[in-house]
């Protein structure tokens, strides 16, 4: 009996070690998913903002509407293809109905609606393992430059451009600092494994 007890203890100890290693591996993978998602969100924001700023300077807000309608989906598709993740923007009040939030995205953004920035003034983040996916979201606060197309005092020619490109638009009436939407990034295990094997997170 004593030998059996020692054997059982050894098995339980090995099981505990295996469980700890599995937990550590999952934490490391989750950290990797978050780090890679941060890079993707940064790039999406930087490249889209650059394109919109150039369009605003060249053609005004009405010109930026047309640029946004083509550049934003193309950029999301490019980042998704390059990374293997699913990369997009979404919102509680969408301009493009294809960006409608799923149940998880709605819940997370609703929790940010009153205050999209954290205590340090950065956009709030959310990460979780959900089913077979790692998910990441980052709030998009409304910036002053957004108001020309998303505020409550929009020029008639801009309103006309919005209606032409987005006949189902719901994304007006915002004020600076309010939650405009979110970057939403999803990794399945296979895509994340391939990305980790490639090594470089990229910029």
ROSEDO-835753 format. One record per atom (N, C-alpha, C, O, CB): x, y, z; residue in one letter. Coordinates in steps of 0.001 Angstrom, whole numbers, plus 500000, padded with zeros to 6 digits. Each point is the difference from the previous one (the first is absolute). Glycine has a CB too. Layout:
REM residues N
XYZA;...
***
This chain:
REM residues 203
500829498795500000X;499171501205500000X;500865501257500000X;499696500999499348X;498500497749501867X;502938501156499575X;500868501173500069X;500579500315498635X;500078501159499594X;500470498308502786X;499869499457496899X;500569500218498666X;498942500574499051X;500291500879499188X;501336497222501191X;497142501388499737X;498919500514499160X;499749501468500276X;499748500784499084X;499224496949500864X;501101502639501350X;499794501397500364X;501056500901499414X;499703501091499513X;499220498161502564X;502348500277497974X;501081500787499407X;499822500138498489X;500259501058499426X;501275498162502395X;498017499688497544X;499787500038498550X;498912500994499631X;500134500756499037X;500588496861500807X;498190502376500937X;498909500931499739X;500461501437500183X;499659500886499215X;498692497384501518X;502442501946500335X;500516501340500250X;500886500463498848X;499956501161499593X;499938498411502876X;500912499499497013X;500879500360498883X;499195500365498768X;500316500961499300X;501445497527501609X;497180500725498828X;499148500291498845X;499326501345500146X;499946500784499052X;499679496782500621X;499852502707501540X;499342501285500227X;500982501156499849X;499648501056499475X;498731497820502065X;502856500921498921X;501010501050499875X;500325500268498545X;500141501149499582X;500803498201502631X;499175499564497011X;500265500176498572X;498839500694499314X;500188500845499125X;501246497114500895X;497344501663500397X;498823500649499424X;499954501467500319X;499623500814499157X;499166497060501014X;501597502477501060X;500018501408500397X;501022500778499193X;499737501120499564X;499542498236502734X;501909500034497501X;501040500668499205X;499526500214498568X;500208501064499418X;501571497900502023X;497577500002497994X;499497500122498636X;498943501088499905X;499961500758499030X;500524496823500584X;498654502491501405X;498957501023500008X;500610501392500085X;499554500922499318X;498869497461501764X;502601501768499760X;500669501295500127X;500673500399498693X;499953501161499595X;500408498400502844X;500273499452496898X;500665500293498731X;498976500410498944X;500231500928499225X;501601497441501348X;497029500925499405X;498948500340499037X;499471501403500256X;499780500767499062X;499599496810500753X;500416502759501458X;499512501321500349X;501006501072499583X;499624501050499479X;499088497964502442X;502580500704498316X;501048500950499616X;500052500178498491X;500154501114499501X;501157498243502526X;498557499519497241X;500006500073498539X;498832500839499497X;500165500820499097X;500945496933500795X;497725502046500683X;498823500754499566X;500161501486500285X;499593500837499195X;498991497146501210X;502005502344500735X;500233501410500332X;500983500621499020X;499823501137499562X;499720498384502860X;501501499718497236X;500995500519499057X;499378500225498629X;500279501004499345X;501534497808501912X;497344500256498311X;499339500134498701X;499033501177500015X;499918500752499029X;500304496773500589X;499043502638501488X;499083501136500113X;500761501320499953X;499544500957499373X;498881497628501974X;502735501475499313X;500832501209499959X;500470500272498578X;500044501148499557X;500700498441502811X;499608499341496921X;500453500143498615X;498861500529499121X;500207500876499160X;501452497239501172X;497150501346499872X;498850500464499230X;499734501472500264X;499717500755499069X;499307496944501001X;501064502717501182X;499750501398500325X;501061500901499375X;499675501044499435X;499227498252502708X;502362500304497956X;501080500820499440X;499834500172498498X;500161501101499473X;501370498100502336X;498146499709497502X;499823500075498554X;498761500815499631X;499992500709498993X;501146497072500784X;497828502113501037X;498785500782499752X;500255501486500186X;499481500820499243X;499136497240501498X;502176502289500257X;500348501412500212X;500686500572498767X;499699501112499569X;500526498474502900X;500702499641496969X;500723500460498812X;499034500191498828X;500089500986499270X;501991497818501522X;497008500255499037X;499033500111498901X;499080501206500181X;499729500726499044X;500355496788500673X;499438502697501505X;499131501149500261X;500761501308499792X;499458500953499440X;499215497673502201X;502575501420498808X;500818501199499797X;500159500298498507X;499863501142499561X;501364498388502594X;499062499428497086X;500215500200498559X;498714500414499304X;500007500889499149X;501829497418500903X;497068501054500307X;498703500364499408X;499711501471500266X;499643500744499087X;499501496896501217X;501011502772500938X;499713501387500363X;500929500962499285X;499553501010499458X;499634498219502762X;502101500465497776X;500987500897499406X;499780500172498503X;500012501123499495X;501611498185502260X;498176499583497530X;499880500082498547X;498660500606499568X;499934500744499022X;501570497266500796X;497444501669500912X;498703500591499667X;500000501494500292X;499499500788499197X;499374497025501292X;501679502582500643X;500053501412500358X;500831500784498989X;499649501124499642X;500095498267502779X;501353500018497121X;500841500664499005X;499230500226498698X;500069501077499406X;501968497868501625X;497227500024498532X;499229500126498760X;498888501028500139X;499763500783499080X;500758496839500381X;498797502387501675X;498906500943500199X;500506501430500137X;499374500935499500X;499316497250501591X;502435501983499584X;500572501343500146X;500381500570498637X;499754501172499718X;501099498227502573X;499745499768496872X;500373500453498650X;498762500332499180X;499991500988499267X;502082497605500831X;496885500594500018X;498769500256499248X;499317501270500476X;499487500776499193X;500237496771500456X;500269502666501654X;499392501215500559X;500725501234499485X;499367500997499653X;499938497737502408X;502032501198497888X;500791501144499543X;499792500262498515X;499999501152499565X;501690498354502204X;498137499440497457X;499887500158498548X;498581500293499540X;499802500795499082X;502116497673500690X;497083500898500854X;498635500079499481X;498961500424501030X;498824500146499667X;501826498113498740X;499769501938502836X;499041500343501038X;499291498758500523X;500254498892499527X;499439503353499421X;499419497933502025X;499319498858500627X;499210499139499018X;499966498777500135X;499895502580501918X;499506499276496962X;499209499193499060X;500887499057499194X;499586498892499657X;498736502960500199X;502897498590499842X;500945499126499308X;500472498869500882X;500234498888499527X;500482503034499103X;499427498362502668X;500448498973500934X;498976498880500143X;500360498857500280X;500949502879500936X;497411498592498593X;498958498971500087X;500247498914498957X;499940498810500309X;498408502900500540X;501927498700497925X;500259499035498943X;501257499192500250X;500032498796499744X;498819502714498685X;502190499150502075X;501252499301500306X;499779498971501096X;500470498866499902X;500845503161499423X;497968498371501719X;499764499099501121X;499202498771499561X;500268498888500456X;499794503074501106X;498965498239497561X;499144498892499575X;500778498929499248X;499596498837499982X;498499502751499899X;503022498795499495X;500798499025499259X;501254499571500759X;500364498825499985X;498775502177497911X;501522499950502770X;501267499707500664X;499803499129501235X;500750499043500197X;500148503121498954X;498120498140501677X;499834499277501273X;499758498502499785X;500679499192500634X;498400502905500377X;499978497494498119X;499824498556499781X;501225499350499361X;500348498867500332X;497211501537499430X;503093500314499322X;501182499446499344X;501140499804500997X;500712498997499951X;498600502113497909X;500852499843503033X;501050499895501010X;499716498851500964X;500908499251500361X;499507503218499448X;498336497393500605X;499619498886500877X;500286498668499317X;500517499075500626X;497703502351500444X;501442498476497648X;500242498760499259X;501496499716499862X;500431498852500110X;497424501508498640X;502924500677501011X;501445499831499851X;500629499519501304X;500800499064500002X;499221502734498249X;499616498840502847X;500558499613501296X;499575498585500378X;500777499250500591X;499212503155500118X;498782497235498951X;499526498642500288X;500799498975499208X;500405498970500537X;497296501921499931X;502524499394498259X;500730499059499144X;501450499858500454X;500533498892500049X;497968501708498032X;502131500519502249X;501404499969500397X;500207499292501339X;500984499283500176X;499355502838498562X;498751498075502193X;500187499489501360X;499406498616500218X;500500499228500818X;499490503108499946X;498937497347498501X;499258498778500259X;498868500198500982X;499173499106500183X;502878499641499343X;497899502410501108X;498917500329500922X;498820500573499220X;500117500297498811X;501544500135503050X;497209499718498811X;498865500731499445X;500038501399500593X;499829500168501208X;498762497712498505X;501632503122499449X;500205501379500452X;498880500874499444X;499720499964498801X;502798499702501308X;496851501107500747X;498957500899499529X;499744501104501015X;500515499974501118X;498452498148497587X;500229502844500882X;499448500996500917X;498513499730500147X;499357499511499071X;502392502219500273X;497714498584501804X;498576499851500216X;499522501136500895X;500808500791500488X;499339496691499240X;498549502600500488X;499441501078500809X;498604499619500457X;499371499101499441X;501996502607499314X;498162498984502260X;498610499834500415X;499068500694499025X;498879499546499770X;501841500304502621X;499748501263497031X;499252500711498959X;500887500041498766X;500949500781499927X;497746500637501768X;500987497735497340X;500886499816498863X;499684500959498852X;498883500496499850X;501347497120500811X;500798502617498549X;499833500715498739X;499813498977498878X;499131500151499142X;502283501804501693X;499399497025499189X;499902498904499037X;499326498818500697X;500536499511500994X;501556501268497750X;496763498743500782X;499312498903500682X;500813498718500072X;499725499143500839X;498168501856498405X;503118498854499876X;500865498816500056X;500846499977501272X;500543498959500371X;499521501018497128X;500046501166503162X;500791500094501226X;499172499784501263X;500480500256501105X;501023501303497700X;497266497976501044X;499135499789501162X;500669499117501036X;500625498996499659X;497383501269498877X;501861500106502729X;500655499275501088X;499274498702500318X;498774499925499929X;502028502245501001X;499982496799499427X;499384498774500486X;499673500173501487X;500233501068500566X;501033497527497716X;498201500369502342X;499534500118501382X;501138500360500952X;499823500826500895X;498384497511498600X;502956501049500318X;501141500300500872X;500457501431499806X;500244500711500975X;500461496893498949X;499416502828498835X;500444501367499719X;499017501020500566X;500418501023500542X;500732498168497381X;497564500546501958X;499000500902500564X;500148500110501517X;499927501091500566X;498516498320497559X;501764499446502520X;500127499999501464X;501229500776500450X;499929500797500936X;498912496992499145X;502285501977499251X;501240500684500387X;499883501504499752X;500357500796500868X;500964497124498601X;498189502473499368X;499884501428499708X;498976500680500908X;500188501155500383X;500452498372497245X;498294499779502716X;499023500580500924X;500644500293501348X;499651500981500657X;498503497783498176X;502782500393501581X;500687500230501285X;500954501185499929X;500377500555501032X;499440497007499460X;500576502832498296X;500900501143499806X;499259501293499679X;500611501069499993X;501110497337499219X;496993501521500527X;499278501140499431X;500142501269500831X;500141501092499448X;498257497297499578X;501566501475502287X;500067501182500860X;501410500561500102X;500173501186500280X;497902497917501001X;502942500055498496X;501385500438500169X;500915499105499161X;500464498972500494X;499039501887501851X;500768499509496398X;500820499149499139X;501497500045500295X;500760499210499440X;497523501129498852X;502152500574502579X;501418500102500358X;500229499456501400X;499129500098500864X;501127501906497644X;500941497414501714X;500319499516501335X;500559501130500858X;500029501153499570X;500412496556499498X;499998501965502129X;500460501032500936X;501248500733499517X;500271501120500433X;498758497526501397X;501728500726497276X;501195500654499468X;499721500755498704X;500915500548499385X;500454497670501678X;497354501808498522X;499627500735498803X;500167499231498705X;499929500582498917X;500693501418502304X;499599496690498879X;500145499164498807X;498674499316499684X;499199499758500903X;503248499872499611X;497310500054498210X;498775499257499663X;499946498673500757X;501008499305500125X;498967501766497595X;498854498591502777X;499861498759500755X;500196498789499102X;499687500022498810X;498750501126502762X;502102497774499047X;500224498736499321X;499202498890500672X;499648500087501176X;502643500677498136X;497434498193499911X;499353498800500535X;500562498815499255X;500111500029498774X;497764501221501837X;502486497695500122X;500470498767499383X;499357498818500710X;499693500071501191X;502499501014498150X;497606497833499924X;499413498799500608X;500185498818499067X;500135500141498785X;498175501252502465X;501690497446499367X;499890498759499232X;498515499687499945X;499353499846501036X;502974499271499667X;497132500788498084X;498574499733499836X;499842498838499034X;500230500141498799X;499165502285501655X;500209496419500082X;499900498818499162X;501360499608499470X;500933499794500776X;496741500832498605X;502450499270499317X;501262499611499367X;500796501205499518X;500901499848499176X;498035498015500140X;500751503332501180X;500645501222499524X;500556500838501148X;499484499990501118X;498976499999496924X;502609500735501643X;500460501091500849X;499437501284499406X;500123500246498800X;502019498515501896X;497242502050500149X;499373501222499515X;500613501225500674X;500386499974501168X;497488498760498403X;502197502328499650X;500583501266500475X;499141501131499473X;499573499976498846X;502783499060501218X;497388501957500780X;499309501213499565X;500675501218500613X;500522499949501113X;497305498788498663X;502151502355499476X;500529501273500513X;499055501120499602X;499604500112498839X;502783499046501019X;497260501662501107X;499048501083499761X;500555501025499020X;501202500265499970X;497877499391502324X;500023500916496906X;500332501119499112X;499217501220500485X;498805500109499722X;501643498335498280X;500199502471502713X;499296501221500428X;499825500953498822X;500784499969499052X;500162499783503272X;498046501078497734X;499764501007498961X;501002501139500160X;500076500628501057X;497462498773498850X;503232500861499031X;500962501097500013X;499368501239499363X;499016499881499269X;502921498482500621X;498616502825500379X;499422501220499424X;499846499943498480X;498999500475499465X;502009500765502421X;499978498181497410X;499924499958498541X;498857499108499509X;499562500122498856X;502901500278501061X;497055498702500952X;498904499092499619X;498657500729499901X;499083499529499327X;502150498598501785X;498656503018499557X;498697500655500136X;499446500522498675X;498787500132499835X;501873500486502470X;500242499679496745X;499533500505498705X;499114498977499291X;499137500362499200X;502944501026500618X;498142497327500485X;499211498938499367X;499151499205500988X;499085499284499594X;502680500570498685X;498531500268503016X;499292499198501002X;499351500841501108X;499397499451500922X;502209498719498591X;498517503154500397X;499454500856501052X;498519500282499815X;499305499280499284X;502932501738500951X;497281500048500424X;498574500354499901X;499775501300499233X;498895500541499994X;500724498280502165X;501431501675497199X;499881501220499204X;500754499794498687X;501026500636499758X;498773500814502335X;499689497668497074X;500691499570498789X;499534500835498812X;498803500228499824X;501421497435501099X;500727502792498264X;499680500829498837X;499122499220499014X;500132498782499879X;502043502480500410X;496928499445499006X;499081499323499066X;500701499150498956X;499535498908499677X;498914502957500669X;502682498631499116X;500691499223498968X;500615498715500576X;500123498990499307X;500356503152499458X;499899497921502503X;500541498798500666X;498869499007500268X;500162498794499815X;501691502577501254X;497010499148499367X;498831499139500212X;499609499295498711X;499646498821500012X;499559502702501810X;500858499198497072X;499673499402498708X;500979498882499639X;499602498962499471X;499421503225499796X;502262498038501026X;501012498975499707X;499795498769500881X;500165498866499549X;501461502934499775X;498015498438501934X;499730498874500905X;498833499173499484X;500067498771499965X;500803502560501981X;498063499346497653X;498822499279499500X;500308499223498719X;499448498925499770X;499094502832501258X;502342498796498142X;500348499330498745X;500796498720500247X;499779498984499341X;500226503241499516X;500917497836502096X;500868498851500260X;499431499058501066X;500255498796499972X;501686502627499392X;497289499131501569X;499500499212501129X;498512500295500227X;499658500718500940X;502650499292500121X;496816499457498107X;498566500318500140X;499387499525501316X;498918500457500369X;500930499406497172X;500819499233503171X;499480499514501280X;500779500567501184X;500013499408501079X;499250498504497774X;501378503221500947X;500857500591501034X;499258500268501307X;498877500503500002X;502464500518498183X;499313498633502928X;499496500306501344X;501040500762500823X;499774500290501174X;498787497654498731X;502578502380499477X;501167500457500760X;500188501513499986X;501070500485499632X;499976497351499844X;497935502908500915X;500123501446500170X;499514500374501398X;499439499179500725X;500239501215496781X;500556500871502848X;499558500481501303X;500994499762501117X;499641500082501174X;498084499516498064X;503536500105500413X;501025499762501013X;500644501306500447X;499993500998499280X;500430496741499738X;500135502227502195X;500782501115500528X;501415499497500273X;500220498800500161X;497711502298500867X;503022499825499024X;501390499636500268X;500107499200501295X;499428500367501026X;501348501690497756X;499965496848501144X;500230499167501181X;499016498865500166X;500264499066500757X;500682502908500288X;497923498080498269X;499042498897500112X;500509498771499261X;500846500102499112X;497272501544501076X;501358497193500188X;500382498767499341X;499442499996498579X;498786500034499800X;501271498742502417X;500831501183496808X;499579499934498594X;499832498548499559X;499081499675499250X;502111502495500281X;499698496965500939X;499950498593499621X;501170499263500597X;500501500374501060X;498321500203496824X;501624498365501436X;501112499210500535X;500692499240498889X;499384499637498998X;499432500149503191X;502475499976498000X;500714499016499206X;499681498642500602X;500009499842501221X;501860501793498149X;497853497395499787X;499649498664500475X;500827498976499231X;499938499930498773X;497708500818501828X;503132498456500141X;500941499061499380X;499792498621500612X;499896499856501218X;501791501996498358X;498254497139499562X;499751498631500453X;501052499070499408X;500321500075498814X;497200500388501381X;503009498659500651X;500978499000499571X;499453498607500310X;499602499730501134X;502327501889499257X;498048497499498617X;499777498608500355X;501363499365500286X;501038500585499691X;496836499284498883X;502118498948502008X;501253499386500439X;500975499781498854X;501197500242500149X;497546498660501678X;500754500641497025X;500880499712498875X;500665501270499481X;501201500007499732X;497356498043499667X;500667503024500458X;500548501265499490X;501032500569500960X;501046500496499582X;496799499959499229X;501853499469502483X;500937500538500984X;501278499179500032X;501090500557500128X;496994500298501231X;501794497815498526X;501180499138499978X;500885500319498806X;501223500055500129X;497480498154501032X;500680502002497669X;500782500342498809X;500695501339500183X;501160500156499618X;497248498541498951X;500894502270502012X;500585501328500207X;501179499930500970X;501017500663499793X;496740500388499768X;502108498152501489X;501094499874500982X;501212499345499363X;501133500406500257X;497200499432501610X;501437499149497304X;501116499315499333X;500740500931499063X;501210499870499818X;497547497984500347X;500513503096499231X;500660500962499104X;500923500921500771X;500965500531499450X;497075499374499017X;501658500282502812X;500935500731500868X;499698501464500161X;499399500396500999X;502269498004498321X;498728502416499729X;499931501453500145X;498562500478500134X;499143499661499184X;502959500544499493X;497642500585502360X;498659500574500185X;499731501037498916X;498873500124499521X;501253499481502975X;500892501126497125X;499845500993498922X;499498501326500516X;499538500113501136X;500015498045497286X;500543502834500734X;499535501347500335X;499036500441498939X;499472501111500068X;502669499451501120X;
***
